[in-house]
Amino acid sequence: MSKSTIYDLASGERVVWAKESGAIMLKTREPFGDPVELGEEEALELGELLVRLAQER
């Protein structure tokens, strides 16, 4: 993750970053690999961030 901006969402439970290669990475920090539930506001925030990162590539 060199020279990447890391975006913490939902108090760090979800992390998004863009690699220099152009790939957008999304990681969840659920200790048991459980599915991640997004509320309306979280889904909108994540969607807007993903669109912005994709447009910057």
N, CA, C and O atoms as a Tripos MOL2 file, in Angstrom:
@<TRIPOS>MOLECULE
protein
  228   227    57     0     0
PROTEIN
NO_CHARGES

@<TRIPOS>ATOM
      1 N           0.8260   -1.1990    0.0000 N.3       1 MET1
      2 CA          0.0000    0.0000    0.0000 C.3       1 MET1
      3 C           0.8640    1.2530    0.0000 C.2       1 MET1
      4 O           0.5500    2.2130    0.7040 O.2       1 MET1
      5 N           1.8980    1.2650   -0.7410 N.am      2 SER2
      6 CA          2.7550    2.4390   -0.7560 C.3       2 SER2
      7 C           2.0610    3.6110   -1.4320 C.2       2 SER2
      8 O           1.4460    3.4670   -2.4890 O.2       2 SER2
      9 N           2.1720    4.7670   -0.8010 N.am      3 LYS3
     10 CA          1.6120    6.0080   -1.3190 C.3       3 LYS3
     11 C           0.1140    5.9120   -1.5990 C.2       3 LYS3
     12 O          -0.3710    6.5380   -2.5420 O.2       3 LYS3
     13 N          -0.6110    5.1660   -0.8230 N.am      4 SER4
     14 CA         -2.0490    5.0460   -0.9700 C.3       4 SER4
     15 C          -2.7290    5.7980    0.1490 C.2       4 SER4
     16 O          -2.2380    5.8360    1.2770 O.2       4 SER4
     17 N          -3.8610    6.3950   -0.1700 N.am      5 THR5
     18 CA         -4.6920    6.9790    0.8650 C.3       5 THR5
     19 C          -5.6560    5.9040    1.3320 C.2       5 THR5
     20 O          -6.3240    5.2580    0.5240 O.2       5 THR5
     21 N          -5.7220    5.7210    2.6260 N.am      6 ILE6
     22 CA         -6.5910    4.7000    3.2010 C.3       6 ILE6
     23 C          -7.8190    5.3890    3.7830 C.2       6 ILE6
     24 O          -7.7020    6.3560    4.5360 O.2       6 ILE6
     25 N          -8.9850    4.8900    3.4320 N.am      7 TYR7
     26 CA        -10.2480    5.4460    3.9110 C.3       7 TYR7
     27 C         -10.8740    4.4460    4.8610 C.2       7 TYR7
     28 O         -11.1860    3.3230    4.4650 O.2       7 TYR7
     29 N         -11.0620    4.8450    6.1150 N.am      8 ASP8
     30 CA        -11.7370    4.0040    7.0990 C.3       8 ASP8
     31 C         -13.2200    4.3400    7.0910 C.2       8 ASP8
     32 O         -13.6010    5.5080    7.1660 O.2       8 ASP8
     33 N         -14.0440    3.3200    6.9990 N.am      9 LEU9
     34 CA        -15.4900    3.4950    7.0400 C.3       9 LEU9
     35 C         -16.0410    2.6880    8.2000 C.2       9 LEU9
     36 O         -15.4770    1.6580    8.5670 O.2       9 LEU9
     37 N         -17.1180    3.1400    8.7660 N.am     10 ALA10
     38 CA        -17.7800    2.4290    9.8650 C.3      10 ALA10
     39 C         -16.8080    2.1670   11.0020 C.2      10 ALA10
     40 O         -16.6670    1.0320   11.4590 O.2      10 ALA10
     41 N         -16.1510    3.1950   11.4480 N.am     11 SER11
     42 CA        -15.2160    3.1160   12.5740 C.3      11 SER11
     43 C         -14.1100    2.0890   12.3420 C.2      11 SER11
     44 O         -13.6950    1.3890   13.2660 O.2      11 SER11
     45 N         -13.6430    2.0080   11.1070 N.am     12 GLY12
     46 CA        -12.5380    1.1240   10.7880 C.3      12 GLY12
     47 C         -12.9190   -0.3080   10.4790 C.2      12 GLY12
     48 O         -12.0420   -1.1330   10.2220 O.2      12 GLY12
     49 N         -14.2200   -0.6300   10.4960 N.am     13 GLU13
     50 CA        -14.6460   -1.9940   10.1850 C.3      13 GLU13
     51 C         -14.4920   -2.2940    8.6940 C.2      13 GLU13
     52 O         -14.3650   -3.4560    8.3080 O.2      13 GLU13
     53 N         -14.5020   -1.2570    7.8550 N.am     14 ARG14
     54 CA        -14.3020   -1.4150    6.4300 C.3      14 ARG14
     55 C         -13.2350   -0.4280    6.0040 C.2      14 ARG14
     56 O         -13.2570    0.7380    6.3960 O.2      14 ARG14
     57 N         -12.3100   -0.9010    5.2040 N.am     15 VAL15
     58 CA        -11.1920   -0.0760    4.7740 C.3      15 VAL15
     59 C         -11.1240   -0.1330    3.2480 C.2      15 VAL15
     60 O         -11.2370   -1.2030    2.6500 O.2      15 VAL15
     61 N         -10.9370    1.0370    2.6260 N.am     16 VAL16
     62 CA        -10.8370    1.1300    1.1740 C.3      16 VAL16
     63 C          -9.5630    1.8800    0.8380 C.2      16 VAL16
     64 O          -9.2290    2.8740    1.4820 O.2      16 VAL16
     65 N          -8.8470    1.3960   -0.1850 N.am     17 TRP17
     66 CA         -7.6900    2.1320   -0.6730 C.3      17 TRP17
     67 C          -7.5070    1.8410   -2.1520 C.2      17 TRP17
     68 O          -8.0130    0.8420   -2.6630 O.2      17 TRP17
     69 N          -6.7860    2.7090   -2.8340 N.am     18 ALA18
     70 CA         -6.4910    2.5220   -4.2500 C.3      18 ALA18
     71 C          -4.9960    2.2990   -4.3960 C.2      18 ALA18
     72 O          -4.1860    3.0500   -3.8540 O.2      18 ALA18
     73 N          -4.6450    1.2600   -5.1340 N.am     19 LYS19
     74 CA         -3.2410    0.9450   -5.3700 C.3      19 LYS19
     75 C          -2.7300    1.7700   -6.5520 C.2      19 LYS19
     76 O          -3.5060    2.2410   -7.3830 O.2      19 LYS19
     77 N          -1.4320    1.9310   -6.6040 N.am     20 GLU20
     78 CA         -0.8300    2.6720   -7.7060 C.3      20 GLU20
     79 C          -1.1560    2.0440   -9.0530 C.2      20 GLU20
     80 O          -1.1960    2.7400  -10.0680 O.2      20 GLU20
     81 N          -1.3890    0.7390   -9.0730 N.am     21 SER21
     82 CA         -1.7250    0.0390  -10.3170 C.3      21 SER21
     83 C          -3.1200    0.3970  -10.8240 C.2      21 SER21
     84 O          -3.4720    0.0870  -11.9620 O.2      21 SER21
     85 N          -3.9090    1.0510   -9.9740 N.am     22 GLY22
     86 CA         -5.2660    1.4310  -10.3460 C.3      22 GLY22
     87 C          -6.3350    0.5780   -9.6870 C.2      22 GLY22
     88 O          -7.5170    0.9170   -9.7410 O.2      22 GLY22
     89 N          -5.9360   -0.5210   -9.0670 N.am     23 ALA23
     90 CA         -6.9100   -1.3870   -8.4010 C.3      23 ALA23
     91 C          -7.4590   -0.7050   -7.1530 C.2      23 ALA23
     92 O          -6.7260   -0.0480   -6.4130 O.2      23 ALA23
     93 N          -8.7410   -0.8700   -6.9360 N.am     24 ILE24
     94 CA         -9.3810   -0.3620   -5.7220 C.3      24 ILE24
     95 C          -9.6020   -1.5530   -4.8080 C.2      24 ILE24
     96 O         -10.2170   -2.5460   -5.1970 O.2      24 ILE24
     97 N          -9.0960   -1.4420   -3.5930 N.am     25 MET25
     98 CA         -9.1380   -2.5450   -2.6400 C.3      25 MET25
     99 C         -10.1610   -2.2420   -1.5430 C.2      25 MET25
    100 O         -10.2670   -1.1060   -1.0810 O.2      25 MET25
    101 N         -10.8990   -3.2520   -1.1370 N.am     26 LEU26
    102 CA        -11.8780   -3.1400   -0.0630 C.3      26 LEU26
    103 C         -11.6440   -4.3040    0.8880 C.2      26 LEU26
    104 O         -11.6210   -5.4640    0.4760 O.2      26 LEU26
    105 N         -11.4720   -3.9830    2.1570 N.am     27 LYS27
    106 CA        -11.2470   -5.0190    3.1610 C.3      27 LYS27
    107 C         -12.1890   -4.7860    4.3280 C.2      27 LYS27
    108 O         -12.3840   -3.6530    4.7700 O.2      27 LYS27
    109 N         -12.7600   -5.8550    4.8140 N.am     28 THR28
    110 CA        -13.5790   -5.7550    6.0220 C.3      28 THR28
    111 C         -12.7810   -6.3410    7.1720 C.2      28 THR28
    112 O         -11.9530   -7.2310    6.9830 O.2      28 THR28
    113 N         -13.0350   -5.8420    8.3320 N.am     29 ARG29
    114 CA        -12.3140   -6.3000    9.5180 C.3      29 ARG29
    115 C         -13.2710   -7.0030   10.4710 C.2      29 ARG29
    116 O         -13.4180   -6.6180   11.6310 O.2      29 ARG29
    117 N         -13.9090   -8.0280    9.9620 N.am     30 GLU30
    118 CA        -14.7970   -8.8430   10.7750 C.3      30 GLU30
    119 C         -13.9780  -10.0350   11.2730 C.2      30 GLU30
    120 O         -13.4680  -10.8030   10.4570 O.2      30 GLU30
    121 N         -13.8410  -10.2070   12.5730 N.am     31 PRO31
    122 CA        -12.9350  -11.2240   13.1090 C.3      31 PRO31
    123 C         -13.2590  -12.6620   12.6910 C.2      31 PRO31
    124 O         -12.3510  -13.4900   12.6290 O.2      31 PRO31
    125 N         -14.5040  -12.9760   12.4070 N.am     32 PHE32
    126 CA        -14.8710  -14.3530   12.0710 C.3      32 PHE32
    127 C         -15.3010  -14.4930   10.6130 C.2      32 PHE32
    128 O         -15.8710  -15.5150   10.2300 O.2      32 PHE32
    129 N         -15.0300  -13.4660    9.7930 N.am     33 GLY33
    130 CA        -15.3880  -13.5230    8.3850 C.3      33 GLY33
    131 C         -16.8790  -13.4030    8.1230 C.2      33 GLY33
    132 O         -17.3710  -13.8080    7.0700 O.2      33 GLY33
    133 N         -17.5900  -12.8440    9.0880 N.am     34 ASP34
    134 CA        -19.0300  -12.6770    8.9330 C.3      34 ASP34
    135 C         -19.3430  -11.6610    7.8370 C.2      34 ASP34
    136 O         -18.5200  -10.7960    7.5400 O.2      34 ASP34
    137 N         -20.5240  -11.7610    7.2360 N.am     35 PRO35
    138 CA        -20.9340  -10.7600    6.2520 C.3      35 PRO35
    139 C         -21.0060   -9.3740    6.9030 C.2      35 PRO35
    140 O         -21.2400   -9.2420    8.1040 O.2      35 PRO35
    141 N         -20.8010   -8.3710    6.0910 N.am     36 VAL36
    142 CA        -20.8290   -6.9930    6.5800 C.3      36 VAL36
    143 C         -22.1580   -6.3660    6.1840 C.2      36 VAL36
    144 O         -22.5430   -6.3870    5.0150 O.2      36 VAL36
    145 N         -22.8460   -5.8160    7.1560 N.am     37 GLU37
    146 CA        -24.1230   -5.1670    6.8960 C.3      37 GLU37
    147 C         -23.8930   -3.6720    6.7220 C.2      37 GLU37
    148 O         -23.2100   -3.0410    7.5300 O.2      37 GLU37
    149 N         -24.4690   -3.1100    5.6620 N.am     38 LEU38
    150 CA        -24.3740   -1.6750    5.4130 C.3      38 LEU38
    151 C         -25.7500   -1.0500    5.5640 C.2      38 LEU38
    152 O         -26.7320   -1.5180    4.9860 O.2      38 LEU38
    153 N         -25.8020    0.0150    6.3510 N.am     39 GLY39
    154 CA        -27.0170    0.7960    6.4220 C.3      39 GLY39
    155 C         -27.0880    1.7120    5.2110 C.2      39 GLY39
    156 O         -26.1520    1.7730    4.4130 O.2      39 GLY39
    157 N         -28.1820    2.4130    5.0780 N.am     40 GLU40
    158 CA        -28.3750    3.2980    3.9210 C.3      40 GLU40
    159 C         -27.2620    4.3240    3.7870 C.2      40 GLU40
    160 O         -26.7020    4.4920    2.7040 O.2      40 GLU40
    161 N         -26.9390    5.0020    4.8600 N.am     41 GLU41
    162 CA        -25.8990    6.0370    4.8240 C.3      41 GLU41
    163 C         -24.5250    5.4390    4.5200 C.2      41 GLU41
    164 O         -23.7540    6.0140    3.7510 O.2      41 GLU41
    165 N         -24.2190    4.2910    5.1180 N.am     42 GLU42
    166 CA        -22.9310    3.6330    4.8640 C.3      42 GLU42
    167 C         -22.8220    3.1880    3.4080 C.2      42 GLU42
    168 O         -21.7640    3.3260    2.7940 O.2      42 GLU42
    169 N         -23.9000    2.6620    2.8610 N.am     43 ALA43
    170 CA        -23.8930    2.2230    1.4620 C.3      43 ALA43
    171 C         -23.6770    3.4120    0.5340 C.2      43 ALA43
    172 O         -22.9160    3.3160   -0.4280 O.2      43 ALA43
    173 N         -24.3350    4.5210    0.8120 N.am     44 LEU44
    174 CA        -24.1610    5.7150   -0.0070 C.3      44 LEU44
    175 C         -22.7360    6.2470    0.0950 C.2      44 LEU44
    176 O         -22.1380    6.6170   -0.9160 O.2      44 LEU44
    177 N         -22.1920    6.2860    1.3030 N.am     45 GLU45
    178 CA        -20.8260    6.7600    1.5040 C.3      45 GLU45
    179 C         -19.8250    5.8800    0.7530 C.2      45 GLU45
    180 O         -18.9250    6.3880    0.0840 O.2      45 GLU45
    181 N         -19.9860    4.5600    0.8670 N.am     46 LEU46
    182 CA        -19.0940    3.6360    0.1810 C.3      46 LEU46
    183 C         -19.2340    3.7810   -1.3330 C.2      46 LEU46
    184 O         -18.2320    3.8100   -2.0480 O.2      46 LEU46
    185 N         -20.4490    3.8710   -1.8150 N.am     47 GLY47
    186 CA        -20.6850    4.0240   -3.2490 C.3      47 GLY47
    187 C         -20.0540    5.2900   -3.8000 C.2      47 GLY47
    188 O         -19.4100    5.2570   -4.8490 O.2      47 GLY47
    189 N         -20.2310    6.3910   -3.1110 N.am     48 GLU48
    190 CA        -19.6480    7.6610   -3.5490 C.3      48 GLU48
    191 C         -18.1250    7.5950   -3.5610 C.2      48 GLU48
    192 O         -17.4850    8.1070   -4.4790 O.2      48 GLU48
    193 N         -17.5450    6.9630   -2.5390 N.am     49 LEU49
    194 CA        -16.0920    6.8300   -2.4750 C.3      49 LEU49
    195 C         -15.5760    5.9660   -3.6240 C.2      49 LEU49
    196 O         -14.5800    6.3140   -4.2580 O.2      49 LEU49
    197 N         -16.2360    4.8540   -3.8940 N.am     50 LEU50
    198 CA        -15.8050    3.9790   -4.9810 C.3      50 LEU50
    199 C         -15.8900    4.6770   -6.3350 C.2      50 LEU50
    200 O         -14.9890    4.5340   -7.1630 O.2      50 LEU50
    201 N         -16.9460    5.4180   -6.5640 N.am     51 VAL51
    202 CA        -17.0820    6.1620   -7.8220 C.3      51 VAL51
    203 C         -15.9680    7.1930   -7.9490 C.2      51 VAL51
    204 O         -15.3530    7.3250   -9.0060 O.2      51 VAL51
    205 N         -15.7140    7.9160   -6.8750 N.am     52 ARG52
    206 CA        -14.6640    8.9460   -6.9000 C.3      52 ARG52
    207 C         -13.2860    8.3300   -7.1770 C.2      52 ARG52
    208 O         -12.5250    8.8440   -7.9970 O.2      52 ARG52
    209 N         -12.9740    7.2320   -6.4920 N.am     53 LEU53
    210 CA        -11.6880    6.5820   -6.7100 C.3      53 LEU53
    211 C         -11.5760    6.0500   -8.1360 C.2      53 LEU53
    212 O         -10.5120    6.1470   -8.7470 O.2      53 LEU53
    213 N         -12.6530    5.4950   -8.6700 N.am     54 ALA54
    214 CA        -12.6260    4.9790  -10.0410 C.3      54 ALA54
    215 C         -12.4240    6.1080  -11.0460 C.2      54 ALA54
    216 O         -11.7170    5.9310  -12.0380 O.2      54 ALA54
    217 N         -13.0270    7.2500  -10.8060 N.am     55 GLN55
    218 CA        -12.8800    8.3760  -11.7240 C.3      55 GLN55
    219 C         -11.4810    8.9900  -11.6740 C.2      55 GLN55
    220 O         -11.0150    9.5710  -12.6540 O.2      55 GLN55
    221 N         -10.8150    8.8550  -10.5230 N.am     56 GLU56
    222 CA         -9.4540    9.3880  -10.3710 C.3      56 GLU56
    223 C          -8.4140    8.4960  -11.0410 C.2      56 GLU56
    224 O          -7.2850    8.9360  -11.2550 O.2      56 GLU56
    225 N          -8.7540    7.2850  -11.3700 N.am     57 ARG57
    226 CA         -7.7890    6.3470  -11.9650 C.3      57 ARG57
    227 C          -7.5270    6.6870  -13.3710 C.2      57 ARG57
    228 O          -6.7420    6.0100  -14.0340 O.2      57 ARG57
@<TRIPOS>BOND
     1     1     2 1
     2     2     3 1
     3     3     4 2
     4     3     5 am
     5     5     6 1
     6     6     7 1
     7     7     8 2
     8     7     9 am
     9     9    10 1
    10    10    11 1
    11    11    12 2
    12    11    13 am
    13    13    14 1
    14    14    15 1
    15    15    16 2
    16    15    17 am
    17    17    18 1
    18    18    19 1
    19    19    20 2
    20    19    21 am
    21    21    22 1
    22    22    23 1
    23    23    24 2
    24    23    25 am
    25    25    26 1
    26    26    27 1
    27    27    28 2
    28    27    29 am
    29    29    30 1
    30    30    31 1
    31    31    32 2
    32    31    33 am
    33    33    34 1
    34    34    35 1
    35    35    36 2
    36    35    37 am
    37    37    38 1
    38    38    39 1
    39    39    40 2
    40    39    41 am
    41    41    42 1
    42    42    43 1
    43    43    44 2
    44    43    45 am
    45    45    46 1
    46    46    47 1
    47    47    48 2
    48    47    49 am
    49    49    50 1
    50    50    51 1
    51    51    52 2
    52    51    53 am
    53    53    54 1
    54    54    55 1
    55    55    56 2
    56    55    57 am
    57    57    58 1
    58    58    59 1
    59    59    60 2
    60    59    61 am
    61    61    62 1
    62    62    63 1
    63    63    64 2
    64    63    65 am
    65    65    66 1
    66    66    67 1
    67    67    68 2
    68    67    69 am
    69    69    70 1
    70    70    71 1
    71    71    72 2
    72    71    73 am
    73    73    74 1
    74    74    75 1
    75    75    76 2
    76    75    77 am
    77    77    78 1
    78    78    79 1
    79    79    80 2
    80    79    81 am
    81    81    82 1
    82    82    83 1
    83    83    84 2
    84    83    85 am
    85    85    86 1
    86    86    87 1
    87    87    88 2
    88    87    89 am
    89    89    90 1
    90    90    91 1
    91    91    92 2
    92    91    93 am
    93    93    94 1
    94    94    95 1
    95    95    96 2
    96    95    97 am
    97    97    98 1
    98    98    99 1
    99    99   100 2
   100    99   101 am
   101   101   102 1
   102   102   103 1
   103   103   104 2
   104   103   105 am
   105   105   106 1
   106   106   107 1
   107   107   108 2
   108   107   109 am
   109   109   110 1
   110   110   111 1
   111   111   112 2
   112   111   113 am
   113   113   114 1
   114   114   115 1
   115   115   116 2
   116   115   117 am
   117   117   118 1
   118   118   119 1
   119   119   120 2
   120   119   121 am
   121   121   122 1
   122   122   123 1
   123   123   124 2
   124   123   125 am
   125   125   126 1
   126   126   127 1
   127   127   128 2
   128   127   129 am
   129   129   130 1
   130   130   131 1
   131   131   132 2
   132   131   133 am
   133   133   134 1
   134   134   135 1
   135   135   136 2
   136   135   137 am
   137   137   138 1
   138   138   139 1
   139   139   140 2
   140   139   141 am
   141   141   142 1
   142   142   143 1
   143   143   144 2
   144   143   145 am
   145   145   146 1
   146   146   147 1
   147   147   148 2
   148   147   149 am
   149   149   150 1
   150   150   151 1
   151   151   152 2
   152   151   153 am
   153   153   154 1
   154   154   155 1
   155   155   156 2
   156   155   157 am
   157   157   158 1
   158   158   159 1
   159   159   160 2
   160   159   161 am
   161   161   162 1
   162   162   163 1
   163   163   164 2
   164   163   165 am
   165   165   166 1
   166   166   167 1
   167   167   168 2
   168   167   169 am
   169   169   170 1
   170   170   171 1
   171   171   172 2
   172   171   173 am
   173   173   174 1
   174   174   175 1
   175   175   176 2
   176   175   177 am
   177   177   178 1
   178   178   179 1
   179   179   180 2
   180   179   181 am
   181   181   182 1
   182   182   183 1
   183   183   184 2
   184   183   185 am
   185   185   186 1
   186   186   187 1
   187   187   188 2
   188   187   189 am
   189   189   190 1
   190   190   191 1
   191   191   192 2
   192   191   193 am
   193   193   194 1
   194   194   195 1
   195   195   196 2
   196   195   197 am
   197   197   198 1
   198   198   199 1
   199   199   200 2
   200   199   201 am
   201   201   202 1
   202   202   203 1
   203   203   204 2
   204   203   205 am
   205   205   206 1
   206   206   207 1
   207   207   208 2
   208   207   209 am
   209   209   210 1
   210   210   211 1
   211   211   212 2
   212   211   213 am
   213   213   214 1
   214   214   215 1
   215   215   216 2
   216   215   217 am
   217   217   218 1
   218   218   219 1
   219   219   220 2
   220   219   221 am
   221   221   222 1
   222   222   223 1
   223   223   224 2
   224   223   225 am
   225   225   226 1
   226   226   227 1
   227   227   228 2
@<TRIPOS>SUBSTRUCTURE
     1 MET1         2 RESIDUE 1 A MET
     2 SER2         6 RESIDUE 1 A SER
     3 LYS3        10 RESIDUE 1 A LYS
     4 SER4        14 RESIDUE 1 A SER
     5 THR5        18 RESIDUE 1 A THR
     6 ILE6        22 RESIDUE 1 A ILE
     7 TYR7        26 RESIDUE 1 A TYR
     8 ASP8        30 RESIDUE 1 A ASP
     9 LEU9        34 RESIDUE 1 A LEU
    10 ALA10       38 RESIDUE 1 A ALA
    11 SER11       42 RESIDUE 1 A SER
    12 GLY12       46 RESIDUE 1 A GLY
    13 GLU13       50 RESIDUE 1 A GLU
    14 ARG14       54 RESIDUE 1 A ARG
    15 VAL15       58 RESIDUE 1 A VAL
    16 VAL16       62 RESIDUE 1 A VAL
    17 TRP17       66 RESIDUE 1 A TRP
    18 ALA18       70 RESIDUE 1 A ALA
    19 LYS19       74 RESIDUE 1 A LYS
    20 GLU20       78 RESIDUE 1 A GLU
    21 SER21       82 RESIDUE 1 A SER
    22 GLY22       86 RESIDUE 1 A GLY
    23 ALA23       90 RESIDUE 1 A ALA
    24 ILE24       94 RESIDUE 1 A ILE
    25 MET25       98 RESIDUE 1 A MET
    26 LEU26      102 RESIDUE 1 A LEU
    27 LYS27      106 RESIDUE 1 A LYS
    28 THR28      110 RESIDUE 1 A THR
    29 ARG29      114 RESIDUE 1 A ARG
    30 GLU30      118 RESIDUE 1 A GLU
    31 PRO31      122 RESIDUE 1 A PRO
    32 PHE32      126 RESIDUE 1 A PHE
    33 GLY33      130 RESIDUE 1 A GLY
    34 ASP34      134 RESIDUE 1 A ASP
    35 PRO35      138 RESIDUE 1 A PRO
    36 VAL36      142 RESIDUE 1 A VAL
    37 GLU37      146 RESIDUE 1 A GLU
    38 LEU38      150 RESIDUE 1 A LEU
    39 GLY39      154 RESIDUE 1 A GLY
    40 GLU40      158 RESIDUE 1 A GLU
    41 GLU41      162 RESIDUE 1 A GLU
    42 GLU42      166 RESIDUE 1 A GLU
    43 ALA43      170 RESIDUE 1 A ALA
    44 LEU44      174 RESIDUE 1 A LEU
    45 GLU45      178 RESIDUE 1 A GLU
    46 LEU46      182 RESIDUE 1 A LEU
    47 GLY47      186 RESIDUE 1 A GLY
    48 GLU48      190 RESIDUE 1 A GLU
    49 LEU49      194 RESIDUE 1 A LEU
    50 LEU50      198 RESIDUE 1 A LEU
    51 VAL51      202 RESIDUE 1 A VAL
    52 ARG52      206 RESIDUE 1 A ARG
    53 LEU53      210 RESIDUE 1 A LEU
    54 ALA54      214 RESIDUE 1 A ALA
    55 GLN55      218 RESIDUE 1 A GLN
    56 GLU56      222 RESIDUE 1 A GLU
    57 ARG57      226 RESIDUE 1 A ARG
